[in-house]
Amino acid sequence: MKMIINNVEIKDNERLEDLNRKGYKLIQNPEEFCFGIDAVLLSAFAKGKRNETVLDLCTGSGVIPILMEAKTKASLFYGVEIQPDAAERAARSVKLNGLEDKITIYEGDIKDLSKFFLPDSISVITCNPPYADPDSGLHNQSYKMAVAKHEILCTLEDVIKCAEMYLKPCGRFYMIHRPGRITDILCLMRQYGIEPKVLRFVQPYANKAPTMLLVEGKKGGHPGIKVPEPLVVYNKDQSYTEEILRLYNE
């Protein structure tokens, strides 16, 4: 049933997701791409300091700017999403939570953001990009879902090239991706002048291979990388580990 909350329409095919932060909620359409643990992990991994601006590329539902507004001291947040329906839904989530003065959502292509931002103007850029090969599994998905999950309209190189263009000197780049792309990630970051500074692998269980990779880079940074202990998601009994619980509830 359609609802109106805080002068924001929640449509018949949508639901509200409780983000467990400041009472914030997110509008989601279960028939389209919905955020998962990777967005939560990235929002906890990324750092936003006082007076900094944060830009989230491929923002989808806008979950990362909303979570980072709740968790960090950064001043202004922006999200860019190429799919019109997702961008509109993200903007309604911002309004639903009364965050219009802190978060702005733009509908646009990350390959051309010149109408929104000046080069070298953003302190922090985050991205939870499409991971999958553009030709894999497309026949089982809607176009909207395929664009969110596959490198159809946005490639890994597009993301890193965009980060280099709009980050301030010494600005920071945070991304979550798949370990199988680690060589591409590190080579492209260095090619575009974003020095990898932290790599953290994410494992489903302590005895299982990693399935996700968190990476931090610094524009114009000096060589030198840290690799902390892996982040383990589940205990043996399939309950969340203490660190994951803390990330969800801190």
C-alpha positions in Angstrom: 0.0 0.0 0.0 1.3 3.4 -0.9 2.3 5.6 2.1 3.3 9.2 2.7 6.0 9.6 5.4 7.6 13.0 6.1 6.0 14.3 2.9 7.8 11.5 1.0 5.9 8.9 -1.1 6.7 5.3 -0.5 5.3 3.5 -3.6 3.3 0.3 -3.7 6.3 -1.8 -4.8 8.7 -0.4 -2.3 9.7 -1.2 1.3 11.6 0.7 4.1 14.8 -0.8 5.4 15.9 0.2 8.9 19.6 1.2 8.8 20.1 1.0 12.6 21.7 4.5 12.6 20.0 7.6 14.0 16.6 6.2 13.0 17.5 6.4 9.3 15.6 4.3 6.8 16.2 3.5 3.2 13.6 3.1 0.4 14.2 -0.1 -1.6 12.4 -1.8 -4.4 12.8 -5.6 -3.9 12.4 -6.2 -7.7 15.6 -4.1 -8.3 19.1 -4.2 -6.8 19.1 -3.8 -3.0 22.1 -3.1 -0.9 23.9 -5.8 0.9 26.8 -6.4 3.4 29.3 -5.0 0.9 27.8 -1.5 1.2 27.9 -1.7 5.0 31.5 -2.8 5.0 32.5 0.0 2.7 30.7 2.6 4.7 32.6 1.5 7.8 36.0 1.2 6.0 35.8 4.7 4.5 36.8 7.6 6.6 35.3 11.1 6.4 36.8 13.9 8.5 35.5 17.2 9.6 34.9 19.7 6.8 35.6 17.0 4.1 33.3 16.3 1.1 32.5 12.8 0.1 31.4 11.6 -3.3 29.9 8.1 -3.8 30.1 6.8 -7.3 27.5 4.3 -8.6 25.5 5.2 -5.4 22.4 3.1 -6.3 20.0 3.4 -3.3 22.2 6.1 -1.7 22.9 3.8 1.2 26.6 4.7 1.5 26.2 8.5 1.7 23.4 8.0 4.3 25.4 5.6 6.4 28.6 7.7 6.2 26.6 10.8 7.3 25.6 8.9 10.4 29.1 7.4 11.1 31.6 10.1 10.1 32.3 13.8 10.7 32.4 14.8 7.0 30.4 17.9 6.1 28.8 17.2 2.7 28.0 14.1 0.8 27.2 13.5 -2.9 25.9 10.4 -4.7 25.9 9.8 -8.5 23.7 7.2 -10.1 23.2 6.6 -13.8 19.8 4.8 -13.5 17.0 7.4 -13.2 14.7 5.2 -11.0 17.5 4.4 -8.6 18.6 8.0 -8.4 15.1 9.3 -7.8 14.6 6.6 -5.1 17.9 7.6 -3.4 16.9 11.3 -3.4 13.6 10.4 -1.7 15.5 8.4 0.9 17.6 11.5 1.6 14.5 13.6 2.0 12.8 10.9 4.1 15.6 11.2 6.6 15.7 15.0 6.6 19.2 15.1 5.1 18.7 17.5 2.2 21.2 19.9 3.7 23.9 17.3 4.0 23.4 14.9 1.0 22.8 15.5 -2.7 22.0 12.8 -5.2 22.7 13.4 -8.9 21.5 11.4 -11.8 24.5 11.1 -14.1 27.3 9.1 -15.7 30.5 9.0 -13.8 32.4 9.3 -17.1 31.2 12.9 -17.3 30.6 14.7 -14.0 31.9 18.1 -15.2 28.4 19.6 -14.9 28.4 18.7 -11.2 31.9 19.0 -9.9 35.2 20.7 -10.6 38.4 18.7 -11.0 40.4 18.2 -7.8 37.5 19.3 -5.7 36.5 16.2 -3.6 38.2 15.1 -0.4 37.0 11.4 -0.4 35.5 9.2 -3.1 33.8 5.9 -2.4 32.5 3.2 -4.8 30.8 -0.1 -4.6 30.9 -0.7 -8.4 29.4 -3.4 -10.6 31.7 -6.4 -10.2 30.6 -8.9 -12.9 31.8 -9.4 -16.4 29.4 -7.7 -18.9 28.6 -11.0 -20.6 28.0 -13.3 -17.6 24.5 -14.3 -16.5 22.7 -11.4 -18.3 19.9 -13.6 -19.6 18.5 -14.2 -16.1 18.3 -10.6 -15.1 16.4 -7.4 -15.9 18.3 -4.6 -17.5 18.2 -2.5 -14.4 19.6 -5.4 -12.3 22.2 -6.2 -14.9 23.5 -2.6 -15.0 23.8 -2.6 -11.2 25.8 -5.9 -11.1 27.7 -6.0 -14.4 30.3 -3.7 -16.1 27.8 -2.6 -18.8 27.7 1.2 -18.3 30.7 1.5 -16.0 34.0 -0.3 -15.8 36.6 -0.6 -13.1 38.9 1.7 -15.1 36.0 4.3 -15.5 35.7 4.3 -11.7 39.4 4.8 -11.0 39.8 7.4 -13.8 36.9 9.4 -12.3 38.4 9.2 -8.8 41.7 10.6 -10.1 40.0 13.4 -11.9 37.8 14.7 -9.0 39.9 13.9 -5.9 41.9 16.7 -4.4 45.6 16.2 -4.1 46.2 13.7 -1.3 42.4 12.9 -1.4 41.4 9.4 -0.5 39.7 6.7 -2.5 37.8 3.8 -1.0 36.3 0.8 -2.9 35.0 -2.7 -2.3 35.5 -5.3 -5.1 36.4 -8.9 -5.7 39.8 -10.4 -4.9 40.0 -11.9 -8.4 40.5 -8.3 -9.7 43.3 -7.4 -7.4 45.9 -7.1 -10.1 43.7 -4.9 -12.3 42.7 -2.8 -9.2 46.3 -2.1 -8.1 47.7 -1.5 -11.6 44.9 0.9 -12.6 45.2 2.8 -9.3 48.9 3.4 -9.8 48.4 4.1 -13.5 46.0 6.9 -12.6 48.1 8.3 -9.7 46.1 6.9 -6.8 48.6 5.0 -4.6 47.2 1.9 -2.9 47.6 2.4 0.9 45.4 -0.3 2.6 44.1 -3.7 1.4 41.8 -5.7 3.6 40.4 -9.0 2.6 36.9 -10.1 3.7 36.3 -13.8 4.3 32.9 -15.5 4.9 34.6 -17.8 7.5 38.0 -17.9 9.1 38.9 -21.1 7.1 37.5 -19.9 3.8 39.1 -17.9 1.0 38.2 -14.2 0.8 35.2 -13.2 -1.3 35.6 -9.4 -1.1 38.4 -6.9 -1.0 38.4 -3.4 0.6 41.0 -1.0 -0.8 42.1 2.5 0.2 44.2 4.7 -2.0 45.6 8.2 -1.8 45.9 10.5 -4.8 49.6 11.3 -5.2 50.5 9.2 -2.2 54.0 7.6 -1.6 54.4 3.9 -2.2 53.8 1.7 0.9 50.8 -0.5 1.6 49.3 -2.0 4.7 47.4 -5.4 4.8 45.5 -5.8 8.1 44.2 -9.1 9.3 41.2 -10.3 7.2 37.7 -9.3 8.2 35.8 -12.5 9.0 32.0 -12.3 8.6 30.6 -15.5 10.2 31.5 -17.7 13.2 31.4 -21.4 12.8 27.7 -21.5 14.0 26.8 -19.0 11.1 26.3 -16.1 13.5 28.0 -12.8 12.8 31.4 -12.2 14.3 31.9 -9.6 16.9 33.5 -7.2 14.4 30.6 -7.5 12.0 28.1 -6.9 14.8 30.1 -3.9 15.8 30.1 -2.5 12.2 26.3 -2.9 12.0 25.6 -1.4 15.4 28.4 1.1 16.1 
